[in-house]
């Protein structure tokens, strides 16, 4: 058997891809492994009617990926280990200073995950577009209101 990336579909490889997605990994990072197909091959499989079961499994894995990414947000927000750093002064004394770079990086990581979760599962994590005044019963998107002048009696 020649060495190289697999290009033939197998249930084992499909399962490994979907497991990686469910764990929050990107398809690109999964496909970097030598024993995985290229992301282009995976996309071809997704478009091939012979692998409709894989397409369904992949869609569920993407939903699970959104849930994992959403869970990571709390972990990042709660982790303050690098929020402070020690600074040694010229006189040898040490004081704590805010590590703005780490805080900004955490904010970026949270914002990226919020955006991605909202794109992967918009009904669950997306921004709600409220048209009406009741946040629990917003008007559906794309509806039209026609104002009709009533007849006077």
VEXMIBA-273626 format. One line per field, with one value per residue (C-alpha): residue number from 1; residue in one letter; x, y, z. Coordinates in pm, 1 decimal, decimal comma. Layout:
N
nr <- c(NUM:...)
rest <- c(A:...)
xx <- c(X:...)
yy <- c(Y:...)
zz <- c(Z:...)
***
This chain:
153
nr <- c(1:2:3:4:5:6:7:8:9:10:11:12:13:14:15:16:17:18:19:20:21:22:23:24:25:26:27:28:29:30:31:32:33:34:35:36:37:38:39:40:41:42:43:44:45:46:47:48:49:50:51:52:53:54:55:56:57:58:59:60:61:62:63:64:65:66:67:68:69:70:71:72:73:74:75:76:77:78:79:80:81:82:83:84:85:86:87:88:89:90:91:92:93:94:95:96:97:98:99:100:101:102:103:104:105:106:107:108:109:110:111:112:113:114:115:116:117:118:119:120:121:122:123:124:125:126:127:128:129:130:131:132:133:134:135:136:137:138:139:140:141:142:143:144:145:146:147:148:149:150:151:152:153)
rest <- c(X:X:X:X:X:X:X:X:X:X:X:X:X:X:X:X:X:X:X:X:X:X:X:X:X:X:X:X:X:X:X:X:X:X:X:X:X:X:X:X:X:X:X:X:X:X:X:X:X:X:X:X:X:X:X:X:X:X:X:X:X:X:X:X:X:X:X:X:X:X:X:X:X:X:X:X:X:X:X:X:X:X:X:X:X:X:X:X:X:X:X:X:X:X:X:X:X:X:X:X:X:X:X:X:X:X:X:X:X:X:X:X:X:X:X:X:X:X:X:X:X:X:X:X:X:X:X:X:X:X:X:X:X:X:X:X:X:X:X:X:X:X:X:X:X:X:X:X:X:X:X:X:X)
xx <- c(0,0:152,7:222,5:31,4:-290,8:-602,0:-835,8:-1071,7:-1369,3:-1373,6:-1608,0:-1309,8:-1166,3:-1512,1:-1563,5:-1223,4:-1301,3:-1638,6:-1489,3:-1228,9:-1494,0:-1707,0:-1404,6:-1387,4:-1102,9:-1115,7:-1137,0:-810,1:-627,5:-774,5:-666,3:-306,7:-238,6:-59,8:-320,3:-609,7:-734,7:-700,6:-984,2:-1060,9:-1113,3:-1347,9:-1546,0:-1575,1:-1707,0:-1963,5:-2088,8:-2104,1:-2450,1:-2292,9:-2183,4:-2508,0:-2473,8:-2135,1:-2292,1:-2552,5:-2286,5:-2072,1:-2363,4:-2423,0:-2051,9:-2056,0:-2345,9:-2151,1:-1848,6:-2051,9:-2151,5:-1788,7:-1672,5:-1946,5:-1833,5:-1476,6:-1591,5:-1658,9:-1323,8:-1138,6:-1335,6:-1271,7:-898,9:-718,0:-376,8:-200,9:-399,3:-121,9:253,7:539,3:750,3:1093,6:1190,1:1539,5:1560,7:1496,3:1140,4:869,4:512,5:217,7:91,3:-205,5:-110,2:-323,9:-190,0:-316,1:-651,4:-695,2:-595,6:-857,4:-1117,1:-1023,8:-1047,9:-1392,4:-1519,1:-1394,6:-1571,8:-1894,6:-1888,7:-1810,7:-2073,0:-2327,2:-2241,1:-2241,2:-2568,3:-2740,9:-3073,6:-2903,9:-2606,7:-2672,8:-2773,5:-3149,8:-3301,2:-3584,0:-3844,6:-4125,1:-4108,2:-4125,6:-3777,4:-3936,5:-4160,4:-3977,2:-4140,8:-4005,8:-3737,3:-3837,5:-4202,2:-4381,8:-4635,8:-4890,9:-5070,2:-5422,3:-5625,9:-5954,1:-6285,5:-6465,4:-6820,0)
yy <- c(0,0:336,1:587,9:913,4:1066,9:852,4:958,0:662,0:698,9:482,2:480,2:482,1:801,5:963,1:877,7:1025,6:1347,0:1385,5:1307,0:1578,3:1830,5:1739,7:1809,0:2162,1:2112,6:2269,1:2055,4:2209,2:2100,3:1749,0:1714,6:1820,1:1472,0:1242,6:968,4:1201,7:1307,3:1664,3:1902,8:1909,8:1534,0:1565,8:1833,6:1603,1:1327,0:1567,6:1645,4:1282,8:1125,8:787,6:929,5:1090,1:916,2:1087,4:1421,5:1375,1:1265,6:1564,8:1808,0:1667,1:1689,5:2057,0:2117,5:1943,9:2153,6:2470,2:2343,0:2263,2:2603,9:2770,0:2578,4:2696,6:3056,6:3010,7:2836,3:3123,4:3388,3:3217,2:3166,5:3464,5:3299,9:3546,3:3858,9:3985,2:3976,1:4075,4:4374,5:4418,7:4778,6:4920,8:4927,4:4549,5:4573,8:4372,5:4475,7:4335,0:4498,4:4418,6:4209,1:4388,8:4176,5:3852,9:4010,6:4137,4:3796,4:3628,5:3875,9:3798,1:3422,4:3465,9:3689,8:3447,4:3158,4:3354,8:3440,7:3085,3:2926,6:3175,5:3075,2:2700,5:2703,8:3035,1:2937,0:2846,8:3086,6:3353,0:3708,5:3735,4:3996,7:4149,0:4342,0:4327,2:4427,3:4078,0:3914,6:3571,8:3604,2:3807,0:3859,7:3622,4:3753,9:3835,5:3905,5:4199,7:4427,4:4576,5:4877,5:4900,2:5212,3:5116,7:5237,5:5488,4:5410,2)
zz <- c(0,0:-98,2:176,4:185,2:292,8:267,6:-9,8:-2,2:229,4:541,2:838,3:1076,7:926,3:913,7:1281,8:1372,4:1183,7:1355,2:1697,1:1647,1:1543,8:1846,2:2069,0:1929,8:1683,0:1339,0:1027,1:913,1:1230,2:1207,6:845,3:923,6:1064,0:819,6:864,4:774,6:432,0:312,8:391,1:17,9:21,9:319,4:135,2:-167,7:58,6:202,8:-147,0:-257,2:-229,1:-148,7:188,3:305,1:643,9:684,9:590,9:867,4:1116,6:1017,2:1070,1:1419,6:1495,2:1393,5:1634,6:1910,5:1814,8:1874,9:2219,5:2304,1:2184,1:2387,6:2699,3:2642,8:2680,5:3052,8:3102,1:2936,0:3124,6:3460,6:3401,8:3551,2:3587,3:3355,6:3440,6:3668,1:3629,9:3853,3:3765,6:3920,2:3978,0:3956,0:4335,8:4348,9:4475,3:4303,2:4242,8:4051,2:3735,7:3516,2:3214,2:2957,5:2673,3:2835,6:2917,1:2560,2:2422,8:2643,9:2521,6:2161,4:2226,2:2383,9:2103,6:1836,8:2009,1:2050,6:1680,3:1573,4:1800,3:1662,7:1305,4:1373,4:1572,2:1500,2:1657,1:1983,3:2006,3:1743,3:1813,1:1827,8:1603,3:1803,7:1612,8:1865,0:2228,9:2381,6:2392,4:2450,2:2144,3:1880,2:1546,4:1281,0:1049,4:695,8:763,0:605,0:762,7:525,7:657,4:523,9:564,4:725,8:594,6:807,6:907,0)
***
